[in-house]
Amino acid sequence: MNKLIKDAEKSLTKEFEQIEDIRDFNQEKVLNAFIENKVAPEHFYTVSGYGHDDLGREVLDKVFADVFKAEKALVRIHFASGTHTLACCLFGNLRHGDKLISVAGAPYDTMQEVIGTAGDEETKRSSLIGNGILYDEVPLKNGMDIDFEKLEHTIDETTTMVLIQRSKGYSTRKSLSMETIEKICKIVKSKNPNCICFVDNCYGEFTDTIEPLEVGADLIAGSLIKNPGGGLVEAGGYVAGKELYVDRTANRLTAPGIGSEGGAMFNQHRLIFQGLFMAPSVVADAVKGAVLASKIFDEIGYDSAPKYYEKRTDIIQNITFGSPEPLEEFCRTIQSLSPVNGYVTPIPEYIPGYEDKVIMAGGTFIEGSTIELSADGPMRAPYTAYMQGGLNYSHIKIALSMILDKVTH
């Protein structure tokens, strides 16, 4: 079975070279941000208590701002998850009577509870809708593509913010390329120049040579236990964009009057700096693994998306099995070849924030880290596995080899 993988690798020379070019570009960009901001050992130490006058935290924010081409950034371990980071952006920048529009259909499950279109009554009471914020969606065309015509008719002077989810989440739609995000932002700004274009950047960082703020977005956010943490960061999230919108988000994370000036970082600076420095290489290996998976699963008769030859905008690889048994087997094999909890057998279970049972495989050093090799999928048709991450390409290749042995025997 290794022959199938070796033959696939030989045919992917062009794709792998493109991934490595993106890696090298982003590595230089990150390196320059470190040098320009004079990162030094004294920035690895943090203060206690209120967290005032934390020089390391200030430099960390500046480095992230430079990397993502932002006026300001907010990088904090106090964000509990990517969803929490996004929620702070939404609640910080929207008030009673404002209108939010999701431009790519319904967002993924956990965000639906934040917005208020899913969840129990108590959850909905605490949601955006429960706090008087208006909400609408632009349905996808054919369930796959952005409906630009519908978007143009939906945005008007009453629209306060649009939510642009870069990655597909638990759906079969395409993840959004930088070209698509740029087109969305141009349409939105032509209809309402004051509308905030907010991009959920989770899973997308460093998969391209540019980021959403460079193509017209006003605000982006993501998780540090995904791409930009490089597999080293233990918790947290980041926000970057226009200073006003980042400051409003900071006021929501902490409190008005404290904003980004408080919050002890518990000696996590070095890991966050180092994780960011490692991120371009780690992301590149994850993307190479996803491309390899796409190629070999197509060859053995399963539908995968995106295709191995398509341009990538995130680290997620869909593999559609059509029935629950192979989806469960796939996830169990990933788990069995994980460096942590490899002996554990995943079973489908209900998880907070999700409507269907979900099977999750992820024997990761950081709990829930999806830049580490992991796979999961909701137990609903068409029974698609969402594979992502991999701290190194070799680990992904080992896992795929074992999966192929099981699938083809």
C-alpha positions as CSV (number, residue, x, y, z in Angstrom):
1,M,0.0,0.0,0.0
2,N,3.0,2.3,0.5
3,K,3.4,2.1,-3.3
4,L,0.1,3.8,-3.8
5,I,1.3,6.6,-1.6
6,K,4.7,6.8,-3.2
7,D,3.1,7.0,-6.7
8,A,0.8,9.7,-5.5
9,E,3.6,11.7,-4.1
10,K,5.5,11.5,-7.4
11,S,2.5,12.9,-9.2
12,L,2.1,15.7,-6.7
13,T,5.5,17.4,-7.3
14,K,3.9,20.6,-8.8
15,E,1.3,20.9,-6.0
16,F,3.9,20.4,-3.3
17,E,6.2,23.0,-4.8
18,Q,3.4,25.5,-4.8
19,I,2.7,24.8,-1.1
20,E,6.4,25.2,-0.3
21,D,6.5,28.5,-2.1
22,I,3.6,29.8,0.1
23,R,5.4,28.4,3.2
24,D,8.6,30.3,2.3
25,F,6.8,33.5,1.6
26,N,4.9,33.4,4.9
27,Q,7.9,32.3,6.9
28,E,9.8,35.4,5.7
29,K,6.8,37.6,6.5
30,V,6.6,36.3,10.0
31,L,10.4,36.5,10.5
32,N,10.4,40.2,9.3
33,A,7.6,41.0,11.8
34,F,9.7,39.6,14.7
35,I,12.8,41.5,13.5
36,E,10.9,44.8,13.0
37,N,9.4,44.6,16.4
38,K,12.7,43.7,18.1
39,V,11.4,40.6,19.8
40,A,13.8,39.8,22.7
41,P,14.0,37.4,25.7
42,E,12.5,40.0,28.0
43,H,9.2,39.8,26.0
44,F,8.8,36.1,27.1
45,Y,8.1,37.1,30.7
46,T,4.8,38.3,31.9
47,V,3.4,40.3,34.8
48,S,0.9,39.0,37.4
49,G,-2.3,40.3,38.8
50,Y,-4.1,42.9,36.6
51,G,-1.5,42.4,33.9
52,H,-0.7,46.1,33.5
53,D,2.4,47.3,31.7
54,D,3.0,44.0,30.0
55,L,5.7,44.7,27.4
56,G,5.7,41.2,26.0
57,R,1.9,41.3,25.4
58,E,2.2,44.7,23.7
59,V,5.0,43.4,21.3
60,L,3.0,40.2,20.7
61,D,0.0,42.2,19.5
62,K,2.3,44.3,17.3
63,V,3.8,41.2,15.7
64,F,0.4,39.7,14.9
65,A,-0.8,43.1,13.6
66,D,2.2,43.2,11.2
67,V,1.8,39.6,10.0
68,F,-1.9,40.1,9.3
69,K,-1.5,43.6,7.9
70,A,-3.7,45.1,10.6
71,E,-4.0,48.5,12.4
72,K,-4.2,46.6,15.6
73,A,-4.3,43.0,17.0
74,L,-5.4,41.4,20.2
75,V,-3.7,38.1,21.1
76,R,-4.9,36.6,24.3
77,I,-5.0,33.3,26.1
78,H,-8.3,34.4,27.7
79,F,-10.2,33.5,24.6
80,A,-11.6,30.0,25.5
81,S,-12.0,28.9,21.9
82,G,-12.4,30.1,18.3
83,T,-16.1,30.4,18.9
84,H,-15.5,32.6,22.0
85,T,-13.1,34.8,20.0
86,L,-15.7,35.3,17.3
87,A,-18.5,35.9,19.8
88,C,-16.4,38.7,21.4
89,C,-16.1,40.3,18.0
90,L,-19.8,40.1,17.3
91,F,-21.0,41.2,20.7
92,G,-18.4,43.9,20.9
93,N,-19.3,45.5,17.6
94,L,-23.1,44.9,17.4
95,R,-25.7,46.6,19.6
96,H,-29.5,46.3,20.0
97,G,-31.1,47.0,16.6
98,D,-28.0,46.4,14.5
99,K,-28.2,43.9,11.7
100,L,-25.8,41.0,11.0
101,I,-25.9,39.0,7.7
102,S,-24.0,35.8,7.1
103,V,-23.0,35.8,3.5
104,A,-22.3,32.1,3.0
105,G,-25.5,30.5,4.3
106,A,-25.7,29.2,7.8
107,P,-22.5,29.3,9.8
108,Y,-21.2,26.2,11.5
109,D,-23.1,24.7,14.5
110,T,-21.4,26.4,17.5
111,M,-21.9,29.8,15.8
112,Q,-25.6,29.2,15.3
113,E,-26.0,29.1,19.0
114,V,-24.0,32.3,19.4
115,I,-26.3,34.0,16.9
116,G,-29.5,32.4,18.3
117,T,-30.8,30.3,15.4
118,A,-30.1,27.1,17.3
119,G,-29.9,25.9,20.9
120,D,-32.2,25.7,23.9
121,E,-34.3,28.6,25.2
122,E,-31.7,29.7,27.7
123,T,-29.0,29.7,25.1
124,K,-31.1,31.7,22.7
125,R,-31.8,34.2,25.5
126,S,-28.1,34.9,25.8
127,S,-27.5,35.0,22.0
128,L,-27.2,37.9,19.6
129,I,-30.8,37.6,18.6
130,G,-31.8,37.3,22.2
131,N,-30.1,40.7,22.8
132,G,-32.0,42.4,20.1
133,I,-29.6,42.1,17.1
134,L,-31.2,41.4,13.8
135,Y,-30.0,38.5,11.7
136,D,-30.3,37.2,8.1
137,E,-28.5,34.9,5.8
138,V,-27.7,34.8,2.1
139,P,-28.3,31.2,1.1
140,L,-25.7,29.4,-1.0
141,K,-26.4,29.0,-4.7
142,N,-27.0,25.2,-5.4
143,G,-25.8,24.6,-1.8
144,M,-22.2,25.2,-2.9
145,D,-21.4,28.7,-4.1
146,I,-21.8,32.3,-2.9
147,D,-24.8,33.9,-4.4
148,F,-23.3,37.3,-5.3
149,E,-26.5,38.6,-7.0
150,K,-28.6,37.8,-3.9
151,L,-25.8,39.4,-1.7
152,E,-26.0,42.6,-3.7
153,H,-29.8,42.8,-3.2
154,T,-29.5,41.9,0.6
155,I,-27.0,44.5,1.7
156,D,-28.3,48.0,2.3
157,E,-27.7,50.9,4.7
158,T,-29.3,49.0,7.6
159,T,-26.6,46.2,7.5
160,T,-24.1,46.8,10.3
161,M,-21.9,43.8,9.7
162,V,-21.4,40.8,7.4
163,L,-20.0,37.5,8.7
164,I,-17.8,35.8,6.2
165,Q,-16.9,32.2,7.2
166,R,-13.7,31.4,5.3
167,S,-13.7,27.7,6.0
168,K,-16.5,25.3,5.1
169,G,-17.2,24.0,8.6
170,Y,-19.4,20.9,8.7
171,S,-20.7,21.5,5.2
172,T,-20.1,20.5,1.6
173,R,-19.7,24.0,0.3
174,K,-16.4,25.3,-0.9
175,S,-14.1,27.1,1.5
176,L,-13.8,30.7,0.4
177,S,-10.7,31.8,-1.5
178,M,-9.1,35.2,-1.1
179,E,-10.5,36.1,-4.5
180,T,-14.0,35.3,-3.3
181,I,-13.6,37.2,0.0
182,E,-12.4,40.2,-2.0
183,K,-15.4,40.1,-4.3
184,I,-17.7,39.8,-1.2
185,C,-16.1,42.8,0.5
186,K,-16.3,44.9,-2.7
187,I,-20.0,44.2,-3.1
188,V,-20.7,44.9,0.5
189,K,-18.7,48.2,0.5
190,S,-20.4,49.3,-2.7
191,K,-23.8,49.0,-1.1
192,N,-22.8,50.3,2.4
193,P,-19.3,51.7,2.9
194,N,-19.8,51.6,6.7
195,C,-20.7,48.0,6.9
196,I,-18.1,45.9,8.8
197,C,-16.7,43.0,6.8
198,F,-15.8,40.4,9.5
199,V,-14.0,37.2,8.5
200,D,-13.9,34.1,10.6
201,N,-10.3,33.1,9.6
202,C,-10.2,29.8,11.4
203,Y,-8.3,27.1,9.6
204,G,-7.2,29.5,6.9
205,E,-4.1,31.3,8.2
206,F,-0.9,30.8,6.1
207,T,-2.5,28.6,3.5
208,D,-2.1,31.5,1.0
209,T,0.3,34.4,0.6
210,I,-2.3,37.0,1.6
211,E,-4.8,37.2,4.4
212,P,-8.4,38.7,4.4
213,L,-7.5,42.1,5.7
214,E,-5.4,42.6,2.5
215,V,-8.4,42.1,0.3
216,G,-10.9,44.4,2.0
217,A,-11.9,42.8,5.3
218,D,-12.2,45.1,8.3
219,L,-11.8,42.5,11.1
220,I,-10.6,38.9,11.3
221,A,-10.4,36.4,14.2
222,G,-9.1,32.9,14.8
223,S,-7.9,30.4,17.3
224,L,-4.4,29.9,18.6
225,I,-4.9,26.1,18.9
226,K,-5.4,26.1,15.1
227,N,-3.0,27.4,12.4
228,P,-1.3,30.4,13.9
229,G,-0.3,28.6,17.1
230,G,1.9,26.2,15.2
231,G,0.8,23.3,17.5
232,L,2.6,24.8,20.5
233,V,0.1,27.3,22.0
234,E,-1.9,25.9,24.8
235,A,-5.0,28.1,24.5
236,G,-6.3,31.4,23.2
237,G,-7.3,33.4,20.2
238,Y,-6.4,36.4,18.2
239,V,-8.3,39.3,16.6
240,A,-6.9,41.7,14.1
241,G,-8.1,44.6,11.9
242,K,-9.1,48.2,12.2
243,E,-8.2,49.6,15.6
244,L,-11.8,50.7,16.4
245,Y,-13.2,47.2,15.9
246,V,-10.4,45.5,17.8
247,D,-10.8,47.9,20.7
248,R,-14.5,47.1,20.8
249,T,-13.8,43.4,20.9
250,A,-11.3,43.9,23.7
251,N,-13.9,45.8,25.7
252,R,-16.2,42.7,25.4
253,L,-13.4,40.3,26.3
254,T,-12.5,42.2,29.5
255,A,-14.6,45.2,30.3
256,P,-15.1,48.8,29.1
257,G,-12.3,50.9,30.5
258,I,-9.9,47.9,30.6
259,G,-10.0,46.8,27.0
260,S,-6.6,45.4,25.8
261,E,-4.7,46.9,28.8
262,G,-5.4,44.2,31.3
263,G,-5.2,40.4,31.6
264,A,-2.2,38.5,33.0
265,M,-0.8,36.1,30.4
266,F,0.5,33.4,32.8
267,N,3.9,33.1,31.1
268,Q,2.5,32.0,27.8
269,H,4.3,34.6,25.7
270,R,7.2,32.5,24.6
271,L,5.0,29.7,23.4
272,I,2.8,32.1,21.4
273,F,5.8,33.8,19.8
274,Q,7.4,30.5,19.0
275,G,4.1,28.9,17.8
276,L,3.6,31.8,15.4
277,F,7.1,31.4,14.1
278,M,6.6,27.7,13.5
279,A,3.1,28.2,12.0
280,P,4.0,28.6,8.3
281,S,5.9,25.3,8.2
282,V,3.4,23.4,10.3
283,V,0.5,24.6,8.1
284,A,2.4,23.7,4.9
285,D,2.9,20.2,6.1
286,A,-0.8,19.9,7.0
287,V,-1.8,21.2,3.6
288,K,0.6,18.7,1.9
289,G,-1.1,15.9,3.9
290,A,-4.5,17.1,2.9
291,V,-3.5,17.1,-0.8
292,L,-2.1,13.6,-0.5
293,A,-5.3,12.4,1.2
294,S,-7.4,14.0,-1.6
295,K,-5.3,12.3,-4.3
296,I,-5.4,8.8,-2.8
297,F,-9.0,8.7,-1.8
298,D,-10.1,9.9,-5.2
299,E,-8.0,7.1,-6.7
300,I,-9.7,4.4,-4.5
301,G,-13.2,5.6,-5.3
302,Y,-14.3,8.0,-2.5
303,D,-15.3,11.6,-3.2
304,S,-12.9,14.1,-1.7
305,A,-13.0,17.9,-1.6
306,P,-11.2,20.0,-2.4
307,K,-9.5,18.1,-5.2
308,Y,-5.8,17.6,-5.0
309,Y,-5.2,20.0,-7.9
310,E,-7.4,22.8,-6.6
311,K,-6.0,25.9,-4.8
312,R,-6.3,25.7,-1.0
313,T,-7.7,28.3,1.3
314,D,-7.8,26.2,4.5
315,I,-6.4,23.0,6.0
316,I,-9.6,21.0,5.9
317,Q,-10.1,17.9,3.7
318,N,-13.5,16.4,3.1
319,I,-13.8,12.7,2.5
320,T,-17.3,11.5,1.9
321,F,-18.1,7.9,2.7
322,G,-21.8,7.7,2.1
323,S,-22.5,5.6,5.2
324,P,-21.7,5.7,8.9
325,E,-19.5,2.6,9.2
326,P,-16.5,3.8,7.1
327,L,-16.7,7.3,8.7
328,E,-16.3,5.7,12.1
329,E,-13.5,3.4,10.9
330,F,-11.6,6.3,9.5
331,C,-11.8,8.3,12.7
332,R,-10.9,5.3,14.8
333,T,-7.8,4.7,12.7
334,I,-6.7,8.3,13.0
335,Q,-7.2,8.0,16.8
336,S,-5.2,4.7,17.0
337,L,-2.3,6.4,15.3
338,S,-2.3,9.5,17.5
339,P,0.7,10.2,19.8
340,V,-1.7,10.8,22.7
341,N,-4.6,8.5,23.7
342,G,-3.9,6.2,20.8
343,Y,-5.5,3.4,22.8
344,V,-8.8,5.2,23.0
345,T,-11.7,4.2,20.7
346,P,-13.8,7.2,19.6
347,I,-17.6,6.7,19.5
348,P,-20.3,9.1,18.2
349,E,-21.7,11.3,20.9
350,Y,-23.6,14.5,21.4
351,I,-21.3,17.5,22.0
352,P,-22.3,20.9,23.3
353,G,-22.9,23.2,20.3
354,Y,-23.8,20.5,17.8
355,E,-27.2,19.3,16.8
356,D,-26.2,15.8,15.7
357,K,-24.0,13.2,17.2
358,V,-20.3,13.8,16.3
359,I,-17.4,11.3,16.1
360,M,-14.1,13.0,16.9
361,A,-10.6,11.6,16.6
362,G,-7.8,13.7,18.0
363,G,-5.1,12.3,20.2
364,T,-3.5,15.7,20.5
365,F,-1.0,17.3,22.8
366,I,-3.3,20.3,23.2
367,E,-6.9,19.3,23.8
368,G,-9.0,20.2,20.8
369,S,-6.1,21.3,18.7
370,T,-7.0,21.0,15.0
371,I,-3.6,22.0,13.7
372,E,-2.6,18.6,15.0
373,L,-3.8,15.6,13.0
374,S,-7.4,15.1,13.8
375,A,-10.6,14.1,12.1
376,D,-14.3,14.4,12.9
377,G,-17.7,14.4,11.4
378,P,-21.4,14.7,12.3
379,M,-23.3,11.4,12.1
380,R,-25.6,12.6,9.3
381,A,-25.8,12.0,5.6
382,P,-23.6,12.1,3.5
383,Y,-21.3,10.9,6.3
384,T,-18.3,13.1,5.6
385,A,-15.1,13.0,7.5
386,Y,-13.4,16.4,8.0
387,M,-9.7,15.7,8.3
388,Q,-7.4,18.5,9.3
389,G,-4.0,19.3,10.7
390,G,-0.8,17.3,11.2
391,L,2.3,18.7,13.0
392,N,4.4,17.0,10.3
393,Y,3.8,15.5,7.0
394,S,5.3,12.2,7.9
395,H,2.7,11.5,10.6
396,I,-0.1,12.2,8.1
397,K,1.5,9.8,5.6
398,I,1.8,7.0,8.2
399,A,-1.9,7.4,9.2
400,L,-3.1,7.4,5.5
401,S,-1.1,4.3,4.9
402,M,-2.8,2.4,7.7
403,I,-6.2,3.7,6.6
404,L,-5.6,2.5,3.1
405,D,-4.7,-0.9,4.3
406,K,-8.0,-1.1,6.2
407,V,-10.2,0.4,3.5
408,T,-8.9,-1.8,0.7
409,H,-8.9,-5.1,2.5
